Structure formats: structure tokens, C-alpha cells
Amino acid sequence: MARPDRFRKLRKELEGGIGILSRRNDGKGLGYALNGTRKPLGKLISRNLTKTQNAQSLPGAPDGNYVVMQFATSFENKKDAVETVTFMREKDGKWKAAGYYIK
């Protein structure tokens, strides 16, 4: 399967907002951290996928199957941002958000 098709669902989850990440908001995990990081940036203006990288090993994380996606993003209160979203494949085969960073 071609890379754009392979990650279409993950990309669609990110369109218009946090998507998959917001569903993980349990008050302590990734979603909680996003509220403090993402919310002050304001409304999403644009988001374009610029890089996708597969990885088996990432610093500070157990070995596994990861996909790191980078986006050129513009927000209402931050015009030029780079979002990095890391997904990991769980034992059940489903992809889950594992990290989110804004530069």
C-alpha cells in the first residue's frame, strides 16, 4: 500500500484539530499536556504534511513500530509552526498517539 494511503486515516484525524490525540485526554496523559501547549495557539489556519518517517527505536521509548509525522502548521496566534506527531503500533495492531510537539 502506498504511503499516502497507509496514513490517510491518521492524517484525517488531524484535520481541523487534534483528532485522535484529544480522545486520549484522561486528565494526566498526552491530551492533558496538549491543552497547555496547543490551546493558546488559537484556531488552526492550515496544516500540511511535510515528512513521514518510520522508526523502530526512538529516544526514551521502548523498541516498537513508530511513525513520526511532521506538519507545517499555521495557527491564529502562531503563524509558522512545526508540529511533530508520533504514533506507535500497539500489540493489537492499532495505531495510538504517543507524542506531540510544537516548535
BELZI-V475441 format. One line per field, one symbol per residue. phi: phi as a letter, one per 30 degrees, with the letter a starting at -180 (. if undefined). psi: psi as a letter, one per 40 degrees, with the letter a starting at -180 (. if undefined). A space follows every 10 residues. Layout:
phi = ???
psi = ???
//
This chain:
phi = .deedecedd dddddildie dddcdcjbce edddedcded diddcaabdc abbdbcbbei bdelcbbccc bdbbcecadc bccbcccbdd ddiddbdbab bbc
psi = hiddddeddd dddeheadbd ddeegeedad ddddddddde eaihdihhhd hhhiiehihe iiiahihhhi hhihidehdh ihhhhhiihi deeihiheih ih.
//
